[in-house]
């Protein structure tokens, strides 16, 4: 209902790092006295902290209109959560989407995918490590169970024996009978055939897995990250600005002193400077996005040691207005979200759609549903990021954005529409 949605300013402009996405969150100062402008702490508050903050904010003194307004805003947030919870066909996020949960297997697969995306040679390193480990184990077993009278009973000789068997498929020079030699040859040929088929199956499986990684449809396992939804000509500049912000933060902590004494490290001025960036787009392939951002990083001399594609900038293909795709990129766990206009907005507008920025509005509605359904009304605030900021890029003042807006548990606005034409 419109009564539950406070009016938003849809005519503000973006000015460099004054953008709400980059703005500092909670002021703090490092213990060692070293400080940055607007050094902040971007940690999620616990349930007890949120409750204490609510109690401290919800006790208005006589004539304290600001506190009364905060209390009213907090009640508005609770009403919005209840509205979502009691809507038709509602189901909790964890109950309706299998990808909402994080398992150990998902975490390992996600780290492996990012490692391969950051350095394609990782697959050869892993294969070499597995082969070396298998050779060590087999050599140890051979040294234990082989005949003591053989020359391969000690571990060093067992390693040499195992290496020959693995490479050639067999090794034996004590057979003198022709029939025995023929039988041994048949055994080796059979073993090579079976291993060849197995290698072919493994190769097909690995190729399929690599194609899946290249398609960008796998799940993201992140928390507190920056999420960019959509793609246009401004996306490259946004990602580069985030990389510059990361560079300033990382360079101040690259001294040996701060690497060893972590308590002396400078805190980030914004969560954007310290967390990975996840970009999801439905109009471009993952490899194309990686190539464009990689070229932009090279042109701007952005060091990959500080901001590396595949590790710090992660790409996924999906529809930003689709609930399941938002769950895949952990939209309900992101601290900063930037909704970019894309070609779908302009295509629908050219087709005579009555609503301007229709695709962007759908994305905000889906994002609101994902965030508010991540728990029942009594526990939804526990998973809500206290410093969440959602910046929405618009091509014109959109009156419908008012109905799609949403509030944080403490009642403050977390949606910031930005009309780029103003």
N, C-alpha and C positions, 0 to 999 in steps of 0.2 A: 504494500500500500504506500501511496505517496506520503502519507502522514508519518511513516516510519523512516523516510529517507530525507536527511537534511539537505538543504540547497548547497550546491557545489559551485565553485568558481570555474567556469569553463572558458575563460578568456585570458588566463595567465599565459605568459610567454616563457620559453626556455632560454636561459642565458648561461651558456658555458657550464661551469661546475656549480652554479646556483640551482641547477636542476634538482627537483626533490629526490630523484634517485640517488644522487651523490651527497645529499645533505647529511651532516653529522646527526647522530642519534642521541646518545646519552653521554653527557660531558664527563670526562675523567682525566686524570693526570697520572703518568707513570710514577712509581715509587722513587725512582732515582732523581726526580726533579726535571728530567728531560721531557719536553712537551712539544707537541705540534699544535697548530691552530685547530681548535675544535677536536682535540683528541677524544675519542669516544670508546665506550665499551659496548659491544654488540652481542651480548649473551642473552639467551632466552631466560626470562624470569621463571622461577618455579611457581607451583601453585600457591605456596605459602606467601611468596613475595607479592604475587598478584593480589591475593586476598588482603594483605597488609596495605598495599597501595590503594586498593578500593576503599578500605576502611578510612585511610587517611584523607582520601579525596572526597569521600561521601559524607563527611561530617561538616556541614557548612556552619560557620559561625553566623551570628546575627548580622544580616545585611551582606553576607558573602554571596553575591549573585553568581560569581564564577564557579564556586563549588556547587551551587544548586544546578547550574547548567551542566557541569560534569556529571552530576548524579542523574539528571534527566537523559543525557547522552548514553550513559551506561545502561539505563533502563531501556532505551531505544535499541541498543545492541542486543540485549536479552530478548526483546520482543521480536527482533529480526531473526535471531536463532530459532526461537520457538515457531515462528512462521515457517521457516524452512523445514523444521523437524516435523511439523504437523501437516505439511503439504501432501497432496495425494501421491501415492506410490513412493513415498520417501523410504530410503534405506540408508543406513550408515555406510560411510565410504568403505570401511574395511569389510562390510558384509556384501556389498554389491560389486566390488572390483577386486579380483584376485591380485592384481599388481599393486594394490595399496600396501601390502605387507612386504617386509624386507627379511629375506632369509640369508643364511651364511653363503649359500650357493650363489644367490643373486649378487651379494657383495663381492665375492671372489670373481665372478664372471664380469662384473662391471669394472673392477680394477684391471683385469686382464685385457678387456677391450680398450680401456683408456691407455694402457701401456703399449699395446700394439699400434693404436692410432698415433701415439706420440713418437714411437720409434718402430718401424716395420721389422727391424732386425731382431726384435724381442722374441719372435717365434723361433728363430734359429738358436738363440740363447737358451730358450726353454727346452728345445729338442736336444741340444748338446748336454744340458744339465741332466735330463732324464736318461739319455744314453750312458753318460758317465756314472750316474747313480746305479743303473742296472748292471753295468759292468763290474762295479765295486761289489755289489751284493752277490752276483753270481761267482765272482772270483773268490770271495770269502767262503761261500758254500762249497765250491770246488776244493779249496784247500782243506776244508773240514772232512769231506766225505770221499776224497780220492784215495787211491791206494798209496800208503806211505812209501812203497818201493818205487813209485813213479817219480820222475824228475819234476813234476808239476805240483808236488805236495805243499811247497812253501808258497806264501801269498804272492810274491813277485812273479814266480813262474806261473801261478794260477791266473794272474792278470794277463800274461802273455798268451796263455792257452785260450782263455775266454775271448780275448780280442780276435784271435784267429778264427774261432768258431763263429763269432758274430759276423765277421767280415766275409769269410769264405763259405760258410754253411757247414763246415765239418773239418776235422783234422784227425787222421789216424794213419800211421805207417807200419804198424805191427802185424797187419793182416797179410798173410802169404798165400792163402788158398784163393784161387780165382773165383770160386762160388761166393766165398765170404766177401771178397772185394766187390763183386757185382751187387750183392745184397746191400752192402754199405753204400754203394753208389745210388741204388734205388731209394734208399732211405734219405740220402741227401737231396736227391731230385724231388722226392715227395715233400720234404720239408721246405725246400725253396719254393715249390708251387704253392703250398699253403700260405707261406709267409708273403708271397707276391700278391695273392688274392687279398690277404689281410691288409697289406699295405695299400692296395687299390681302394678297399673299403674305407680305410682310415683317411686316404687322400680325398675321397669324395666327401666324407664327413667334414674334414677340415675346410675344404673349399666352400661347402655349404655354409659353414659357420662364419668364414671370412666374408662371404657375400652378405650374410645377415648383418655382420658388423658394419659393412660398407653401406648398407641400406639405411642405417640409423633408426631402426625400429625397436631396439632393445631398451630395457628399463634403466633409468638413472637412479643411482643410489647416492644421494647427496642430502645435506641438511643445512639450512641457512645460506643457500647459494643465491646467486642473482639469475633470474630467469627472464629471457627476452623472447617474446611471442610475436611471430610475424617477421617479415623481411621487406625492406625497401632500400632506397639509396642512402638513407641515413643510418642504417644498421651498422655498416662498416665504420662510420665515424664514431658511433656510440661505443663499439667494442674497442676501438683504438683509444678513446678517451679513458675507458676503464683500464686498459693496459698501462697508460701513462700514470693513472692514479695508483695502480699496483706497483709500478716502478718506484715511485716516490716512497711508498711504504716499505718495500723490500730493501731498497738501497740503505735506508737508515738502520736496518737490522742485519746487515751483511758483515759487520765487523766481527772478529773472532771473540771479542769480549761479549757481545750480545748473543752470539751463537752458543757460547758455553753457559753464560749466566742469563738464562731466559727471563729471569725476573726484571732484568734491566732493559728489555726490549721495548721499543716504542709501540704503542697501541695504534691500530688503524683509525684513521679519521672517519671511516665509514665501513660498514660490513662489505660493501662492494669492493673495497681495496684488498680484502683478505680472503674472500671466498671465490670458488670457481664460478664461471659464467656458463649457463646452459642456454642454447639457442634452439628454438623449435619453429619450423616453418613447413608449410605444406606445398609451396610452389617451387622449391628447389631441392635437388638431391644433396645428400650429406657431403659427397666428394666435391661438388661445386662450391658449397659454402666454405669448406676447408680451403679450397684453392683461392677463393676471393679474399678471405680474411688473411691467409698466409701471405698473399701478394701485398696486401695493405700493410701488414706488419713489417715486411721487408722494405717497403718504400718509406716507412716512417722510422726505420732503424730500431724496432722494438726487439729487444734481446729475447730469444726463445727460452733462455735459462730462467727468466723471470715470469714470462707469460707464454706458455707453450700450448699449441693447438693439440687437443686430445687429452691434455692433463688439466689445464687451467681454463680452456675454452672448449666446450663440448657441444657437439651438434647432434640434433635429432630431427627426423622428419615426422610431421604429424599435423593434425588440424588443431589450431589453438582454441577453437570453439567446441571441441569434442572433449567430453568429460574424461573418457578413458585415456586419451592422449595427454591430457593435463596431469593425470595421475602418474603416467609413465615418466614424466619429467619432474615429478615431485613438486607440483605447483603448491600443494598444501603445506610444504615444508620450506618454501623459499622465503627469504627475508626481503628481497627487493624484486619487483616484477615490473617489466617495461612492456606494454602492449603497443606494438608498432602497427601502423596501417600497412595493408598489403594490397596486391592487385585485386583481391576479391571485393574489397570495399568499392573500388572504382568500377569494376565490372557490374556489380549489382546496381550501383547508382546509374550507370549508363543504360541498364535494362529497364529503368523506370521505377526502381524501388522508392517508396515514399520516405523511408528512413535513411538519412545520411549516416555514413560510417556504420552500416548495419552489421557487417562482419565483426567490427571492433566491439559493438554493443553485445553481440552474442558471446564473444570471448570473455567480456567482463562478467556477464551473467553466469557463464559456465565456471569461471574462476570463483565467483561468490558462492556458488553451489558446492564446489569442491571444498572450499575453506570452511564453510558453515556446517557441512555434513561430516566433518572429521571428528565425530563424537556427538553424544546426546547433549541436550541443553544444559545439563548439569556439569558436563566435563568438556564441552567444546572449547572453553576459554583456556584449558590447560595446554592444548595443542596449538593454540593461536599464537603466532609470532608477535610479541608485544611491540616490536619496532617494524612491523610490516609496512611497506610502502608500495603502492601500485600506481605507476605513472602510465597514463593512457594518451597516446598521440592521436589527435583529431585533425581533420582537414577543414572543419567548420564547427561553430558552436552547436552542440548536440543537446537538445532538450531532453532526449530520451536517456541520457547518461544519468540524470537525476534518479530515475527509477531503478537503475542498475547499481547504484552506489551501495556501499556497506561500511560499517563502523568496526573499530577494534573493541575488545572487551571493556576497556576503560572509557569508551565513548568517543574517542577522538577519531577524526577522519583518517582513513588510510588510502583513499582513492584520490588521485590528483590528475584530472583531465588537463591536457595541454593543447590549446588550439594554435597550431603552427602558422595559421594565416594572420593572426593578430600582430 
